[in-house]
Amino acid sequence: MEVKIAKTAFDVHPIIKNRWSARSFSEKPMTDEVIKTIIEAGHWMFSAMNEQPWRFIYAKKNTPAFDLILSSLAHGNAIWAKNAGAFVVSIVKTDFDKEGNPFNAWAEHDMGAANAGMILQASTMDIYAHPMAGFKPEIIKEYYNLPDNLKPFVVNAFGYLDEPQKLEEPFLTRETTARSRKNLEEIILFQE
Ligand SMILES: Cc1cc2nc3c(=O)[nH]c(=O)nc-3n(C[C@H](O)[C@H](O)[C@H](O)COP(=O)(O)O)c2cc1C
């Protein structure tokens, strides 16, 4: 959708410019192969000491797990996310595998990198993603009986794109409004 394409100052690759956090998903089902391809892409991202502190739970639409994850979402997310083809919960493993290293300070960074890897891979497959922090992690933690070192961090809605017109307000407006970013001058603190 033209309005969503990033207006960049420099010649950024289309895979970055064309992605957005979509809200309108079609009925086209997502297969296990497609979902695992996306997850494997995330799994090949970089991590401190190659610790790979990311774990995933996924649920295709029309499954009990999908409904459970949907029930964990904030109302403002559930309204449109119910049409996703699948949810992928990104879980951060907060400790190192090696005993005696109780806290991995880089785990959240690395899980975020894996999330970005998944979302960009999905973009190459005409699949859109919407990461969400608006959910209750305790619902997922309890249902799957996750130990304390595995923290559900983000729920990603994935799916093929549909017309924005099927959304109700305020989501229709959000879906059809240009994306924005701070100017580069604001985020590059020093340069020489
Ligand atoms: C960690 C994280 C949490 C987010 N949580 C939500 C959310 O709960 N609901 C929502 O609608 N969008 C959520 N978003 C999407 C952001 O609002 C979105 O990425 C941002 O506005 C930039 O828009 P763009 O991704 O379309 O470029 C989240 C994004 C991230 C990375």
Ligand as a Chemical Component Dictionary entry (heavy atoms), coordinates in Angstrom:
data_LIG
# 
_chem_comp.id                   LIG 
_chem_comp.type                 NON-POLYMER 
_chem_comp.pdbx_formal_charge   0 
_chem_comp.three_letter_code    LIG 
# 
loop_
_chem_comp_atom.comp_id 
_chem_comp_atom.atom_id 
_chem_comp_atom.alt_atom_id 
_chem_comp_atom.type_symbol 
_chem_comp_atom.charge 
_chem_comp_atom.model_Cartn_x 
_chem_comp_atom.model_Cartn_y 
_chem_comp_atom.model_Cartn_z 
_chem_comp_atom.pdbx_ordinal 
LIG C1  C1  C 0 7.703  -4.308 21.281 1  
LIG C2  C2  C 0 6.551  -3.754 20.470 2  
LIG C3  C3  C 0 5.288  -3.711 21.022 3  
LIG C4  C4  C 0 4.195  -3.243 20.274 4  
LIG N1  N1  N 0 2.933  -3.330 20.811 5  
LIG C5  C5  C 0 1.879  -2.980 20.049 6  
LIG C6  C6  C 0 0.557  -3.190 20.529 7  
LIG O1  O1  O 0 0.320  -3.736 21.622 8  
LIG N2  N2  N 0 -0.468 -2.788 19.728 9  
LIG C7  C7  C 0 -0.259 -2.217 18.501 10 
LIG O2  O2  O 0 -1.237 -1.889 17.818 11 
LIG N3  N3  N 0 0.984  -2.042 18.014 12 
LIG C8  C8  C 0 2.054  -2.420 18.745 13 
LIG N4  N4  N 0 3.329  -2.290 18.239 14 
LIG C9  C9  C 0 3.527  -1.751 16.881 15 
LIG C10 C10 C 0 4.117  -0.335 16.925 16 
LIG O3  O3  O 0 3.123  0.562  17.351 17 
LIG C11 C11 C 0 4.656  -0.005 15.526 18 
LIG O4  O4  O 0 5.757  -0.836 15.246 19 
LIG C12 C12 C 0 5.107  1.461  15.434 20 
LIG O5  O5  O 0 4.026  2.329  15.595 21 
LIG C13 C13 C 0 5.752  1.757  14.093 22 
LIG O6  O6  O 0 4.869  1.426  13.047 23 
LIG P1  P1  P 0 5.319  0.436  11.875 24 
LIG O7  O7  O 0 5.744  -0.860 12.515 25 
LIG O8  O8  O 0 4.078  0.252  11.035 26 
LIG O9  O9  O 0 6.432  1.082  11.158 27 
LIG C14 C14 C 0 4.411  -2.754 18.964 28 
LIG C15 C15 C 0 5.701  -2.779 18.421 29 
LIG C16 C16 C 0 6.757  -3.285 19.144 30 
LIG C17 C17 C 0 8.122  -3.359 18.512 31 
# 
loop_
_chem_comp_bond.comp_id 
_chem_comp_bond.atom_id_1 
_chem_comp_bond.atom_id_2 
_chem_comp_bond.value_order 
_chem_comp_bond.pdbx_ordinal 
LIG C1  C2  SING 1  
LIG C2  C3  SING 2  
LIG C2  C16 DOUB 3  
LIG C3  C4  DOUB 4  
LIG C4  N1  SING 5  
LIG C4  C14 SING 6  
LIG N1  C5  DOUB 7  
LIG C5  C6  SING 8  
LIG C5  C8  SING 9  
LIG C6  O1  DOUB 10 
LIG C6  N2  SING 11 
LIG N2  C7  SING 12 
LIG C7  O2  DOUB 13 
LIG C7  N3  SING 14 
LIG N3  C8  DOUB 15 
LIG C8  N4  SING 16 
LIG N4  C9  SING 17 
LIG N4  C14 SING 18 
LIG C9  C10 SING 19 
LIG C10 O3  SING 20 
LIG C10 C11 SING 21 
LIG C11 O4  SING 22 
LIG C11 C12 SING 23 
LIG C12 O5  SING 24 
LIG C12 C13 SING 25 
LIG C13 O6  SING 26 
LIG O6  P1  SING 27 
LIG P1  O7  DOUB 28 
LIG P1  O8  SING 29 
LIG P1  O9  SING 30 
LIG C14 C15 DOUB 31 
LIG C15 C16 SING 32 
LIG C16 C17 SING 33 
# 
